[in-house]
Amino acid sequence: MNATLTQGSVMGWNLAFSAGACAVSFAAVSPRFAAGLALGALLEAVNFRSLFRSCERIFFSGGPGAGVAVATFGLRFVLLGAMIFVALHAGVHPVGLLVGLSLVVPASLLAAWRARPPLDPDAPSLASDDPAWDRWNPWLAREADEAEENDE
């Protein structure tokens, strides 16, 4: 699996999730809920595309455009908030809008999972009975201190 995480891959999954959710909500809940979901999906798709472009400009351009990209983040956030405010005052179903705004999260997770690097079977690892596993603190993602070990 040599896929790469791109804006297109995330947007493709997002479109699939949004279309499926709209169809199911139209049939199972109500047309008003489906309309709110569709509007939320549209708003988050526009916001995600702009955010992705800004991140590319900040991290990969190497030029002086990072300041402008950071400044537009605040403007984009205010515009998104204003659009949500207007939509809610226009009578859009609030839960449908929230679901639509949230669909980019599972799409991003699925696209990132599919673009993960392949596992290396020759990578070094500890044996399952190695005592170093007992010294590892999974909550802090580091080895436990001597004081922490004595408290137990």
VMD Tcl script that builds the backbone (N, CA, C; Angstrom):
set m [mol new atoms 456]
animate dup $m
set s [atomselect $m all]
$s set {name element resname resid chain x y z} {
  {N N MET 1 A 0.848 -1.169 0.000}
  {CA C MET 1 A 0.000 0.000 0.000}
  {C C MET 1 A 0.895 1.233 0.000}
  {N N ASN 2 A 1.073 1.849 -1.140}
  {CA C ASN 2 A 1.930 3.013 -1.276}
  {C C ASN 2 A 1.124 4.270 -1.559}
  {N N ALA 3 A -0.053 4.360 -1.017}
  {CA C ALA 3 A -0.885 5.545 -1.210}
  {C C ALA 3 A -0.324 6.704 -0.402}
  {N N THR 4 A -0.625 7.899 -0.836}
  {CA C THR 4 A -0.218 9.080 -0.089}
  {C C THR 4 A -1.474 9.818 0.353}
  {N N LEU 5 A -1.341 10.510 1.449}
  {CA C LEU 5 A -2.464 11.281 1.977}
  {C C LEU 5 A -2.519 12.602 1.226}
  {N N THR 6 A -3.568 12.802 0.465}
  {CA C THR 6 A -3.734 14.028 -0.306}
  {C C THR 6 A -5.092 14.635 0.005}
  {N N GLN 7 A -5.234 15.869 -0.420}
  {CA C GLN 7 A -6.514 16.536 -0.240}
  {C C GLN 7 A -7.593 15.783 -0.993}
  {N N GLY 8 A -7.267 15.273 -2.170}
  {CA C GLY 8 A -8.244 14.550 -2.972}
  {C C GLY 8 A -8.718 13.267 -2.310}
  {N N SER 9 A -7.794 12.554 -1.647}
  {CA C SER 9 A -8.206 11.313 -0.995}
  {C C SER 9 A -9.135 11.591 0.180}
  {N N VAL 10 A -8.845 12.602 0.949}
  {CA C VAL 10 A -9.715 12.952 2.071}
  {C C VAL 10 A -11.061 13.456 1.557}
  {N N MET 11 A -11.029 14.300 0.532}
  {CA C MET 11 A -12.271 14.844 0.001}
  {C C MET 11 A -13.118 13.762 -0.663}
  {N N GLY 12 A -12.475 12.762 -1.264}
  {CA C GLY 12 A -13.234 11.659 -1.848}
  {C C GLY 12 A -13.993 10.878 -0.790}
  {N N TRP 13 A -13.306 10.527 0.285}
  {CA C TRP 13 A -13.985 9.825 1.384}
  {C C TRP 13 A -15.043 10.714 2.018}
  {N N ASN 14 A -14.749 12.000 2.142}
  {CA C ASN 14 A -15.704 12.926 2.729}
  {C C ASN 14 A -16.967 13.020 1.873}
  {N N LEU 15 A -16.798 13.054 0.559}
  {CA C LEU 15 A -17.949 13.095 -0.327}
  {C C LEU 15 A -18.786 11.816 -0.195}
  {N N ALA 16 A -18.104 10.687 -0.110}
  {CA C ALA 16 A -18.826 9.417 0.039}
  {C C ALA 16 A -19.597 9.376 1.360}
  {N N PHE 17 A -18.953 9.774 2.448}
  {CA C PHE 17 A -19.632 9.791 3.749}
  {C C PHE 17 A -20.800 10.769 3.741}
  {N N SER 18 A -20.579 11.952 3.174}
  {CA C SER 18 A -21.619 12.976 3.159}
  {C C SER 18 A -22.814 12.536 2.324}
  {N N ALA 19 A -22.558 11.976 1.152}
  {CA C ALA 19 A -23.659 11.536 0.295}
  {C C ALA 19 A -24.445 10.402 0.957}
  {N N GLY 20 A -23.729 9.461 1.541}
  {CA C GLY 20 A -24.409 8.370 2.227}
  {C C GLY 20 A -25.214 8.846 3.417}
  {N N ALA 21 A -24.626 9.736 4.202}
  {CA C ALA 21 A -25.338 10.253 5.373}
  {C C ALA 21 A -26.559 11.067 4.969}
  {N N CYS 22 A -26.440 11.842 3.901}
  {CA C CYS 22 A -27.596 12.622 3.432}
  {C C CYS 22 A -28.716 11.707 2.962}
  {N N ALA 23 A -28.359 10.670 2.216}
  {CA C ALA 23 A -29.383 9.744 1.715}
  {C C ALA 23 A -30.074 9.019 2.858}
  {N N VAL 24 A -29.296 8.535 3.801}
  {CA C VAL 24 A -29.881 7.803 4.929}
  {C C VAL 24 A -30.723 8.732 5.798}
  {N N SER 25 A -30.225 9.929 6.058}
  {CA C SER 25 A -30.979 10.847 6.916}
  {C C SER 25 A -32.246 11.338 6.224}
  {N N PHE 26 A -32.211 11.493 4.907}
  {CA C PHE 26 A -33.421 11.903 4.185}
  {C C PHE 26 A -34.506 10.831 4.307}
  {N N ALA 27 A -34.077 9.567 4.207}
  {CA C ALA 27 A -35.042 8.465 4.274}
  {C C ALA 27 A -35.458 8.144 5.703}
  {N N ALA 28 A -34.524 8.228 6.644}
  {CA C ALA 28 A -34.793 7.754 7.998}
  {C C ALA 28 A -35.214 8.855 8.974}
  {N N VAL 29 A -34.748 10.078 8.776}
  {CA C VAL 29 A -35.036 11.120 9.767}
  {C C VAL 29 A -36.042 12.113 9.191}
  {N N SER 30 A -35.544 13.093 8.409}
  {CA C SER 30 A -36.438 14.080 7.808}
  {C C SER 30 A -35.682 14.846 6.731}
  {N N PRO 31 A -36.413 15.445 5.806}
  {CA C PRO 31 A -35.742 16.274 4.795}
  {C C PRO 31 A -35.032 17.485 5.403}
  {N N ARG 32 A -35.574 18.047 6.472}
  {CA C ARG 32 A -34.930 19.195 7.133}
  {C C ARG 32 A -33.587 18.777 7.735}
  {N N PHE 33 A -33.542 17.603 8.355}
  {CA C PHE 33 A -32.295 17.094 8.911}
  {C C PHE 33 A -31.289 16.859 7.794}
  {N N ALA 34 A -31.737 16.260 6.686}
  {CA C ALA 34 A -30.847 15.993 5.556}
  {C C ALA 34 A -30.321 17.292 4.954}
  {N N ALA 35 A -31.156 18.318 4.890}
  {CA C ALA 35 A -30.708 19.606 4.368}
  {C C ALA 35 A -29.657 20.228 5.292}
  {N N GLY 36 A -29.871 20.136 6.594}
  {CA C GLY 36 A -28.876 20.634 7.547}
  {C C GLY 36 A -27.566 19.878 7.434}
  {N N LEU 37 A -27.670 18.570 7.265}
  {CA C LEU 37 A -26.472 17.754 7.105}
  {C C LEU 37 A -25.732 18.130 5.827}
  {N N ALA 38 A -26.467 18.324 4.738}
  {CA C ALA 38 A -25.843 18.697 3.470}
  {C C ALA 38 A -25.166 20.064 3.562}
  {N N LEU 39 A -25.826 21.016 4.224}
  {CA C LEU 39 A -25.222 22.337 4.392}
  {C C LEU 39 A -23.967 22.249 5.255}
  {N N GLY 40 A -24.029 21.488 6.335}
  {CA C GLY 40 A -22.846 21.311 7.180}
  {C C GLY 40 A -21.711 20.653 6.427}
  {N N ALA 41 A -22.022 19.650 5.612}
  {CA C ALA 41 A -20.986 18.980 4.815}
  {C C ALA 41 A -20.377 19.940 3.801}
  {N N LEU 42 A -21.201 20.789 3.207}
  {CA C LEU 42 A -20.679 21.775 2.261}
  {C C LEU 42 A -19.758 22.780 2.951}
  {N N LEU 43 A -20.191 23.287 4.108}
  {CA C LEU 43 A -19.371 24.254 4.843}
  {C C LEU 43 A -18.040 23.648 5.273}
  {N N GLU 44 A -18.061 22.424 5.784}
  {CA C GLU 44 A -16.808 21.835 6.233}
  {C C GLU 44 A -15.931 21.432 5.057}
  {N N ALA 45 A -16.504 21.105 3.904}
  {CA C ALA 45 A -15.689 20.781 2.735}
  {C C ALA 45 A -14.944 22.022 2.250}
  {N N VAL 46 A -15.644 23.149 2.200}
  {CA C VAL 46 A -14.989 24.401 1.800}
  {C C VAL 46 A -13.924 24.784 2.826}
  {N N ASN 47 A -14.243 24.653 4.108}
  {CA C ASN 47 A -13.292 24.987 5.163}
  {C C ASN 47 A -12.078 24.058 5.121}
  {N N PHE 48 A -12.309 22.755 4.915}
  {CA C PHE 48 A -11.201 21.811 4.875}
  {C C PHE 48 A -10.289 22.082 3.689}
  {N N ARG 49 A -10.880 22.364 2.540}
  {CA C ARG 49 A -10.059 22.638 1.360}
  {C C ARG 49 A -9.174 23.860 1.589}
  {N N SER 50 A -9.744 24.896 2.164}
  {CA C SER 50 A -8.974 26.101 2.446}
  {C C SER 50 A -7.899 25.831 3.504}
  {N N LEU 51 A -8.259 25.077 4.531}
  {CA C LEU 51 A -7.300 24.742 5.580}
  {C C LEU 51 A -6.161 23.886 5.031}
  {N N PHE 52 A -6.476 22.937 4.158}
  {CA C PHE 52 A -5.450 22.078 3.564}
  {C C PHE 52 A -4.490 22.907 2.722}
  {N N ARG 53 A -5.022 23.827 1.934}
  {CA C ARG 53 A -4.156 24.697 1.124}
  {C C ARG 53 A -3.267 25.580 2.005}
  {N N SER 54 A -3.827 26.093 3.085}
  {CA C SER 54 A -3.029 26.906 3.998}
  {C C SER 54 A -1.904 26.088 4.624}
  {N N CYS 55 A -2.207 24.859 5.015}
  {CA C CYS 55 A -1.176 23.996 5.597}
  {C C CYS 55 A -0.085 23.681 4.586}
  {N N GLU 56 A -0.461 23.436 3.346}
  {CA C GLU 56 A 0.549 23.211 2.313}
  {C C GLU 56 A 1.423 24.442 2.146}
  {N N ARG 57 A 0.813 25.623 2.163}
  {CA C ARG 57 A 1.559 26.867 2.014}
  {C C ARG 57 A 2.503 27.073 3.200}
  {N N ILE 58 A 2.050 26.766 4.395}
  {CA C ILE 58 A 2.872 26.980 5.584}
  {C C ILE 58 A 4.019 25.979 5.647}
  {N N PHE 59 A 3.721 24.683 5.430}
  {CA C PHE 59 A 4.720 23.651 5.683}
  {C C PHE 59 A 5.572 23.280 4.479}
  {N N PHE 60 A 5.058 23.442 3.267}
  {CA C PHE 60 A 5.771 22.907 2.117}
  {C C PHE 60 A 6.246 23.940 1.110}
  {N N SER 61 A 5.809 25.183 1.210}
  {CA C SER 61 A 6.209 26.146 0.189}
  {C C SER 61 A 7.609 26.680 0.425}
  {N N GLY 62 A 7.999 26.811 1.682}
  {CA C GLY 62 A 9.323 27.342 1.989}
  {C C GLY 62 A 9.433 28.833 1.729}
  {N N GLY 63 A 8.365 29.454 1.346}
  {CA C GLY 63 A 8.382 30.874 1.045}
  {C C GLY 63 A 7.799 31.690 2.177}
  {N N PRO 64 A 7.658 32.983 1.945}
  {CA C PRO 64 A 7.158 33.877 2.988}
  {C C PRO 64 A 5.643 33.894 3.119}
  {N N GLY 65 A 4.933 32.980 2.482}
  {CA C GLY 65 A 3.474 32.987 2.519}
  {C C GLY 65 A 2.877 32.478 3.805}
  {N N ALA 66 A 3.688 32.024 4.739}
  {CA C ALA 66 A 3.146 31.451 5.975}
  {C C ALA 66 A 2.404 32.493 6.805}
  {N N GLY 67 A 2.875 33.716 6.856}
  {CA C GLY 67 A 2.209 34.758 7.635}
  {C C GLY 67 A 0.812 35.043 7.131}
  {N N VAL 68 A 0.664 35.093 5.824}
  {CA C VAL 68 A -0.650 35.324 5.221}
  {C C VAL 68 A -1.569 34.138 5.501}
  {N N ALA 69 A -1.026 32.915 5.418}
  {CA C ALA 69 A -1.836 31.721 5.669}
  {C C ALA 69 A -2.325 31.692 7.108}
  {N N VAL 70 A -1.495 32.089 8.036}
  {CA C VAL 70 A -1.900 32.117 9.444}
  {C C VAL 70 A -2.948 33.206 9.672}
  {N N ALA 71 A -2.794 34.334 9.025}
  {CA C ALA 71 A -3.768 35.411 9.169}
  {C C ALA 71 A -5.126 35.015 8.584}
  {N N THR 72 A -5.112 34.293 7.476}
  {CA C THR 72 A -6.379 33.889 6.880}
  {C C THR 72 A -7.083 32.815 7.697}
  {N N PHE 73 A -6.338 32.110 8.561}
  {CA C PHE 73 A -6.966 31.111 9.424}
  {C C PHE 73 A -8.017 31.769 10.306}
  {N N GLY 74 A -7.678 32.889 10.909}
  {CA C GLY 74 A -8.630 33.608 11.756}
  {C C GLY 74 A -9.825 34.111 10.970}
  {N N LEU 75 A -9.582 34.638 9.783}
  {CA C LEU 75 A -10.678 35.121 8.942}
  {C C LEU 75 A -11.601 33.974 8.543}
  {N N ARG 76 A -11.022 32.838 8.177}
  {CA C ARG 76 A -11.817 31.673 7.791}
  {C C ARG 76 A -12.659 31.184 8.966}
  {N N PHE 77 A -12.083 31.200 10.158}
  {CA C PHE 77 A -12.808 30.767 11.352}
  {C C PHE 77 A -14.000 31.686 11.629}
  {N N VAL 78 A -13.803 32.979 11.496}
  {CA C VAL 78 A -14.887 33.938 11.716}
  {C C VAL 78 A -15.973 33.765 10.657}
  {N N LEU 79 A -15.580 33.577 9.405}
  {CA C LEU 79 A -16.569 33.378 8.341}
  {C C LEU 79 A -17.364 32.095 8.553}
  {N N LEU 80 A -16.699 31.022 8.974}
  {CA C LEU 80 A -17.402 29.777 9.242}
  {C C LEU 80 A -18.390 29.952 10.389}
  {N N GLY 81 A -17.969 30.624 11.444}
  {CA C GLY 81 A -18.873 30.902 12.560}
  {C C GLY 81 A -20.066 31.739 12.133}
  {N N ALA 82 A -19.830 32.727 11.278}
  {CA C ALA 82 A -20.928 33.569 10.793}
  {C C ALA 82 A -21.896 32.763 9.940}
  {N N MET 83 A -21.366 31.886 9.099}
  {CA C MET 83 A -22.240 31.054 8.259}
  {C C MET 83 A -23.076 30.096 9.116}
  {N N ILE 84 A -22.477 29.543 10.142}
  {CA C ILE 84 A -23.223 28.661 11.043}
  {C C ILE 84 A -24.313 29.447 11.764}
  {N N PHE 85 A -23.990 30.651 12.216}
  {CA C PHE 85 A -24.965 31.508 12.894}
  {C C PHE 85 A -26.142 31.829 11.972}
  {N N VAL 86 A -25.842 32.199 10.736}
  {CA C VAL 86 A -26.891 32.528 9.771}
  {C C VAL 86 A -27.738 31.291 9.471}
  {N N ALA 87 A -27.083 30.149 9.319}
  {CA C ALA 87 A -27.816 28.913 9.012}
  {C C ALA 87 A -28.757 28.537 10.151}
  {N N LEU 88 A -28.286 28.648 11.373}
  {CA C LEU 88 A -29.138 28.307 12.511}
  {C C LEU 88 A -30.318 29.268 12.639}
  {N N HIS 89 A -30.075 30.551 12.367}
  {CA C HIS 89 A -31.175 31.520 12.424}
  {C C HIS 89 A -32.136 31.360 11.258}
  {N N ALA 90 A -31.708 30.728 10.193}
  {CA C ALA 90 A -32.586 30.472 9.044}
  {C C ALA 90 A -33.442 29.230 9.253}
  {N N GLY 91 A -33.194 28.480 10.329}
  {CA C GLY 91 A -34.030 27.331 10.638}
  {C C GLY 91 A -33.439 25.994 10.241}
  {N N VAL 92 A -32.147 25.940 9.963}
  {CA C VAL 92 A -31.504 24.666 9.624}
  {C C VAL 92 A -31.484 23.784 10.870}
  {N N HIS 93 A -31.680 22.496 10.679}
  {CA C HIS 93 A -31.676 21.557 11.804}
  {C C HIS 93 A -30.277 21.566 12.441}
  {N N PRO 94 A -30.159 21.907 13.737}
  {CA C PRO 94 A -28.840 22.047 14.349}
  {C C PRO 94 A -28.055 20.744 14.449}
  {N N VAL 95 A -28.718 19.634 14.722}
  {CA C VAL 95 A -28.004 18.362 14.836}
  {C C VAL 95 A -27.520 17.905 13.454}
  {N N GLY 96 A -28.345 18.089 12.442}
  {CA C GLY 96 A -27.926 17.758 11.082}
  {C C GLY 96 A -26.732 18.592 10.656}
  {N N LEU 97 A -26.761 19.876 10.989}
  {CA C LEU 97 A -25.630 20.754 10.678}
  {C C LEU 97 A -24.365 20.284 11.386}
  {N N LEU 98 A -24.489 19.911 12.638}
  {CA C LEU 98 A -23.342 19.435 13.402}
  {C C LEU 98 A -22.776 18.138 12.821}
  {N N VAL 99 A -23.654 17.223 12.466}
  {CA C VAL 99 A -23.196 15.965 11.860}
  {C C VAL 99 A -22.491 16.251 10.544}
  {N N GLY 100 A -23.056 17.125 9.732}
  {CA C GLY 100 A -22.429 17.477 8.456}
  {C C GLY 100 A -21.073 18.132 8.636}
  {N N LEU 101 A -20.957 18.987 9.635}
  {CA C LEU 101 A -19.669 19.639 9.905}
  {C C LEU 101 A -18.619 18.653 10.419}
  {N N SER 102 A -19.063 17.548 10.989}
  {CA C SER 102 A -18.145 16.593 11.612}
  {C C SER 102 A -17.713 15.459 10.695}
  {N N LEU 103 A -18.281 15.332 9.526}
  {CA C LEU 103 A -17.984 14.178 8.671}
  {C C LEU 103 A -16.562 14.164 8.128}
  {N N VAL 104 A -15.863 15.283 8.165}
  {CA C VAL 104 A -14.489 15.304 7.661}
  {C C VAL 104 A -13.545 14.535 8.591}
  {N N VAL 105 A -13.916 14.389 9.849}
  {CA C VAL 105 A -13.048 13.681 10.802}
  {C C VAL 105 A -12.907 12.205 10.444}
  {N N PRO 106 A -14.003 11.438 10.293}
  {CA C PRO 106 A -13.797 10.041 9.895}
  {C C PRO 106 A -13.199 9.904 8.499}
  {N N ALA 107 A -13.492 10.846 7.606}
  {CA C ALA 107 A -12.895 10.793 6.271}
  {C C ALA 107 A -11.387 10.980 6.351}
  {N N SER 108 A -10.927 11.914 7.189}
  {CA C SER 108 A -9.489 12.139 7.356}
  {C C SER 108 A -8.811 10.933 7.993}
  {N N LEU 109 A -9.455 10.362 9.004}
  {CA C LEU 109 A -8.880 9.186 9.663}
  {C C LEU 109 A -8.773 8.004 8.710}
  {N N LEU 110 A -9.817 7.764 7.928}
  {CA C LEU 110 A -9.785 6.647 6.988}
  {C C LEU 110 A -8.748 6.870 5.887}
  {N N ALA 111 A -8.669 8.080 5.359}
  {CA C ALA 111 A -7.672 8.374 4.323}
  {C C ALA 111 A -6.254 8.247 4.878}
  {N N ALA 112 A -6.030 8.701 6.110}
  {CA C ALA 112 A -4.702 8.571 6.717}
  {C C ALA 112 A -4.368 7.115 7.004}
  {N N TRP 113 A -5.349 6.343 7.432}
  {CA C TRP 113 A -5.112 4.920 7.695}
  {C C TRP 113 A -4.765 4.191 6.408}
  {N N ARG 114 A -5.451 4.517 5.320}
  {CA C ARG 114 A -5.175 3.861 4.043}
  {C C ARG 114 A -3.830 4.300 3.456}
  {N N ALA 115 A -3.332 5.467 3.832}
  {CA C ALA 115 A -2.057 5.970 3.321}
  {C C ALA 115 A -0.888 5.640 4.248}
  {N N ARG 116 A -1.120 4.815 5.242}
  {CA C ARG 116 A -0.063 4.490 6.206}
  {C C ARG 116 A 1.077 3.750 5.502}
  {N N PRO 117 A 2.295 3.867 6.035}
  {CA C PRO 117 A 3.412 3.137 5.434}
  {C C PRO 117 A 3.299 1.643 5.717}
  {N N PRO 118 A 3.896 0.813 4.868}
  {CA C PRO 118 A 3.819 -0.624 5.105}
  {C C PRO 118 A 4.619 -1.018 6.352}
  {N N LEU 119 A 4.200 -2.092 6.993}
  {CA C LEU 119 A 4.915 -2.596 8.157}
  {C C LEU 119 A 6.224 -3.231 7.718}
  {N N ASP 120 A 7.264 -3.016 8.490}
  {CA C ASP 120 A 8.571 -3.603 8.202}
  {C C ASP 120 A 8.755 -4.804 9.119}
  {N N PRO 121 A 8.723 -6.019 8.578}
  {CA C PRO 121 A 8.875 -7.193 9.442}
  {C C PRO 121 A 10.270 -7.324 10.037}
  {N N ASP 122 A 11.245 -6.621 9.469}
  {CA C ASP 122 A 12.617 -6.692 9.974}
  {C C ASP 122 A 12.945 -5.567 10.944}
  {N N ALA 123 A 11.966 -4.785 11.338}
  {CA C ALA 123 A 12.207 -3.686 12.264}
  {C C ALA 123 A 12.588 -4.247 13.640}
  {N N PRO 124 A 13.503 -3.580 14.334}
  {CA C PRO 124 A 13.885 -4.074 15.656}
  {C C PRO 124 A 12.737 -3.929 16.658}
  {N N SER 125 A 12.608 -4.922 17.518}
  {CA C SER 125 A 11.569 -4.870 18.540}
  {C C SER 125 A 12.016 -5.688 19.747}
  {N N LEU 126 A 11.381 -5.412 20.872}
  {CA C LEU 126 A 11.682 -6.147 22.093}
  {C C LEU 126 A 10.987 -7.499 22.077}
  {N N ALA 127 A 11.602 -8.460 22.709}
  {CA C ALA 127 A 10.952 -9.760 22.880}
  {C C ALA 127 A 9.771 -9.588 23.835}
  {N N SER 128 A 8.774 -10.440 23.714}
  {CA C SER 128 A 7.575 -10.279 24.535}
  {C C SER 128 A 7.845 -10.502 26.023}
  {N N ASP 129 A 8.905 -11.245 26.384}
  {CA C ASP 129 A 9.212 -11.486 27.791}
  {C C ASP 129 A 10.334 -10.585 28.309}
  {N N ASP 130 A 10.696 -9.558 27.561}
  {CA C ASP 130 A 11.763 -8.633 27.977}
  {C C ASP 130 A 11.287 -7.815 29.179}
  {N N PRO 131 A 12.108 -7.672 30.243}
  {CA C PRO 131 A 11.687 -6.895 31.424}
  {C C PRO 131 A 11.520 -5.400 31.146}
  {N N ALA 132 A 12.006 -4.903 30.026}
  {CA C ALA 132 A 11.846 -3.483 29.697}
  {C C ALA 132 A 10.372 -3.121 29.506}
  {N N TRP 133 A 9.540 -4.100 29.141}
  {CA C TRP 133 A 8.110 -3.829 28.999}
  {C C TRP 133 A 7.500 -3.441 30.333}
  {N N ASP 134 A 8.024 -3.965 31.434}
  {CA C ASP 134 A 7.483 -3.637 32.755}
  {C C ASP 134 A 7.856 -2.222 33.190}
  {N N ARG 135 A 8.927 -1.693 32.640}
  {CA C ARG 135 A 9.365 -0.341 32.997}
  {C C ARG 135 A 8.686 0.729 32.142}
  {N N TRP 136 A 7.954 0.345 31.125}
  {CA C TRP 136 A 7.336 1.307 30.220}
  {C C TRP 136 A 6.006 1.795 30.775}
  {N N ASN 137 A 5.811 3.113 30.773}
  {CA C ASN 137 A 4.571 3.723 31.218}
  {C C ASN 137 A 3.755 4.095 29.977}
  {N N PRO 138 A 2.714 3.328 29.665}
  {CA C PRO 138 A 1.956 3.623 28.440}
  {C C PRO 138 A 1.175 4.927 28.516}
  {N N TRP 139 A 0.875 5.418 29.708}
  {CA C TRP 139 A 0.111 6.653 29.854}
  {C C TRP 139 A 0.964 7.866 29.548}
  {N N LEU 140 A 2.263 7.771 29.816}
  {CA C LEU 140 A 3.161 8.889 29.547}
  {C C LEU 140 A 4.049 8.650 28.335}
  {N N ALA 141 A 3.975 7.473 27.740}
  {CA C ALA 141 A 4.752 7.095 26.561}
  {C C ALA 141 A 6.249 7.274 26.800}
  {N N ARG 142 A 6.683 6.816 27.929}
  {CA C ARG 142 A 8.118 6.827 28.260}
  {C C ARG 142 A 8.361 5.817 29.369}
  {N N GLU 143 A 9.654 5.568 29.648}
  {CA C GLU 143 A 9.966 4.656 30.740}
  {C C GLU 143 A 9.613 5.305 32.064}
  {N N ALA 144 A 9.139 4.490 32.998}
  {CA C ALA 144 A 8.751 4.995 34.314}
  {C C ALA 144 A 9.996 5.388 35.096}
  {N N ASP 145 A 9.866 6.449 35.882}
  {CA C ASP 145 A 10.972 6.893 36.738}
  {C C ASP 145 A 11.112 5.929 37.910}
  {N N GLU 146 A 12.271 5.978 38.549}
  {CA C GLU 146 A 12.516 5.129 39.727}
  {C C GLU 146 A 11.502 5.453 40.820}
  {N N ALA 147 A 11.185 6.736 41.014}
  {CA C ALA 147 A 10.235 7.134 42.062}
  {C C ALA 147 A 8.838 6.578 41.772}
  {N N GLU 148 A 8.461 6.563 40.489}
  {CA C GLU 148 A 7.155 6.034 40.117}
  {C C GLU 148 A 7.091 4.533 40.362}
  {N N GLU 149 A 8.182 3.838 40.120}
  {CA C GLU 149 A 8.209 2.391 40.329}
  {C C GLU 149 A 8.117 2.052 41.808}
  {N N ASN 150 A 8.725 2.874 42.684}
  {CA C ASN 150 A 8.703 2.613 44.115}
  {C C ASN 150 A 7.327 2.905 44.716}
  {N N ASP 151 A 6.554 3.793 44.089}
  {CA C ASP 151 A 5.221 4.109 44.601}
  {C C ASP 151 A 4.264 2.942 44.418}
  {N N GLU 152 A 4.506 2.120 43.446}
  {CA C GLU 152 A 3.599 1.005 43.170}
  {C C GLU 152 A 3.871 -0.083 44.088}
}
mol reanalyze $m
mol bondsrecalc $m
mol representation Tube
mol addrep $m
